Every structure is written in C-alpha cells, then in structure tokens.
Amino acid sequence: MAKISPMMLAPPLIFLALAGLLSFGLFRNDPDALPSTFVGQMAPPVVSAPLGSKATFDNSDLLKDEVKLVNFWASWCAPCRVEHPHLNALAKEGVPIYGVNYKDKATNALKFLDDLGDPYAAVIADEKGRPMSLNWGVAGVPETFVIDSDGKVLLRWAGPITERVMENTIRPAIAKAQNGF
C-alpha cells in the first residue's frame, strides 16, 4: 500500500476550505446586505459642516430619546431621487431623519431639496467624503442608518430605500427599536 504524504493532502484540503468559504458567501441570509461593524455599537462621531443655512446636527442629536435615521445622499445620485419620496413619507410620520450631503456642491444639494422636498430634521455637508462618511464606513450613496434612542446603530442599509425595503427592512427596524427590542 502506498504511503500518502502530507503534501498530497494539502491541495484537496485547500480546495475544500475555499469551497466552504464560497458557499458561505453565496448562501448567507441576505446576499445584498453589506455588513457593518457599527451595528450594535454607538454611532460614529458626527463631523458637521453646514449646508447653506439649513439646521445642522451633532452627536447629541443622535442620543435623543427617539429612533432616528441618518441618511447619506447627493443631488447627483439617481438612486437618491428614487428613495426621496419614502424619506419624505417617514418624515411626515414623525421619524426624525438627519441628512449628510455627500461629495456635492451646496447649490445643487439645496436645489435638490427645494425641488423634491426636505425630509431632514437637520442636514450637514461632507463635501470631500471625509471625515464623516469615511468614519461611518459609507461606500457610496444612498446609505441609511437606523439609530435607536441610545445612539446605537441598529441597521445599515446600502442602496435606495424602495417600497419593498421600507416595508421589509426599515419599518421593522424602527418598530423593533420603538418597542425596546
């Protein structure tokens, strides 16, 4: 009987390990979700710069005793236009939404809000995409974070908030936070 050397076992073991990692990536619960290290943690610091004469927000606003959203957006972002009516609807329902205008010109951002409505309780500008967006791990816009009454991140949603996302992801996260989990 031939003796099997450890070197002969290495390729099949490496193959099985890689196949396992690939399977995990393909069959996780929500393949579209981008994980966030901030979920369950305190929201990262707010670094604010005003957007025109709009009200601004800071860390203390994220600690208010209410569930709120932080939404990163830009006037040049087509998906931001798609989600905007849903943000307006949430704001009308009384959900505070704090906006972060991402890599945009103030005049364009202000025109966007004038044309489509302003759902934001307060809004700040992050003209260079840092430090605010970088600190929050924003990969692109739109991105939305649901923050609980203690200032902890409950959910990160990368992409536009559509009707389906609103009903299946955002509203349940808000309800869960309002009911104390």
N, C-alpha and C positions, 0 to 999 in steps of 0.2 A: 504494500500500500504506500502510495506517495505521501510524503510529508507536506503539509500546507504551511507555507511560510507566512509570517505576519504581513509581509509586503503584498502578498496575493490577496489578502483580505481587505486591504486599505481601499482600493477602488470601489468595490461593492458597498462598503460601509459609507464612504463619502457620497456615493450616489443615493443611498437610502436617506442620509441626512439631508441632502439638498432636496430630494423629492418630498420629504416631510415638511421642510420649510416652505416649499412652493405650495403644497396642499394647504397649509395653514393660511397662507396669504390669499389663496383663491376661494377658500370656503369659510372665511370668517363671517360674522353676522351681517355686517354692512360694508361691502367692499368699497362703497363710495365715501365712507366716512374717513376723515383724516384724524388720526389720534391727536390728542393734545395733552401735554404734560400738565396743563393747568387745571384740567377737570378735577374737582375735589380740592383744589388749592385756592388760596386767596388770589384775587385778580391781580395781575401785574400792575405796577405803578402807572398812573396817568401822567403823561408829559404833555402839557397843553400849550397850544398856541391858538390865539383867537382866529375865527373865520369871520372876517368882516366885523360887524357889530353884534353878531349872534352871541347869546349867552354861552358861557363855557362851563366845563365841569372839571372836577378833580377827584382825588381818591375818596374824599369824604362823601361825595355823591354816591359812590359805589357801595358805601357802608350804610346807606339809609335803609330803614326797616321796610323794605319792599322788594319785590322781584323786579328786575330791570334787564334791558338788553343793551349791549354795546355793539354797534353796527359800523363796520368799516366799509366805506363806499367811495365812489368817484363819479364825476359827471361824465367822463369819457367811457365809463363801464356800461356796456349794453345790458348785462345781467342785473346791474343795479337798478336800471329802469324797470325791468321785469318785476323785481321784488318790491319796488317802492309802494305800489298800492296796498300791499299786505302790511308794510310798516305803518302806512297811514291808518289802516284799519285797527291795528294794535294800539296805536297812539290814541285813537278815538275811544277805545275801550278802557283807556286809563293806564296802559302799560308804559312806564317811562322808558324812552329809548334815547340813548346817548350816542351821537354820531361822531365818527372820526373820518374826516375827509382825507383821502389817501392820494398822495402824489398828484395833486390837482392845482389848477390856478383858482384863486379865490373868486374871481369874477365868474368863471364857468360854474363853480360849485354853487354860488349864490343864485345864479340864473336857473340852475337845475332845481333848486329848492323853490324858487319863485314859480317856475313852470309846473312842477309836479306836486307841490305841497311840501310842507316842512313837518315831518313827524317827530322831530327831535326835541326833547326837553332842553337839551343843550348840545352844542356841536363844537368840535375843535378841528384844527388843521394839522396834518402831518405831511407837509409838502415834500419831504425827501424820503418818506417811508421809514424813517428812523428818528428818534429812538422809539417812539410809541409803538408803531406797527411791528418793528423788529422785536421789541420786548414782549409783545403779545404772541409772537410766532405766526404773524399773518403772512400767508404765502401769496395772496392776491385778493382782489375784491370781487364780489362782496364776501365778507365773513361776518358772522354774528355770534356773539357770546351771550348766553343766558346766565345772569348773576343773581344769586339768592340774597336774602335780606342780611346775611352776614358778610357779604362781599366775596363769597366763594363762587368760582366758575362751575356751573352745573353742566353746561353744554357748549360745544363749539360746533357751529355749522359753517362749513366752507362751501360757498356757492349761493345762488339766489334762493330766497325763500319763495317757493311757489305755493299754490293752494295745498298741494299734497304734503309738502314739507311743513307748512303751517299746521295742518291738522294732525299729522302723524309724528311730528318731532318737536316743533316749537311749543305749541299749546300744551302737550303733555308735560314737557319740562317745566313750563310755567306753573301748571296746576300742581305738579309734584312739589315744587318749591313753596307754593302758597299753602299747601296742606301739610307742610312740615315733613315731607317725605313720607 
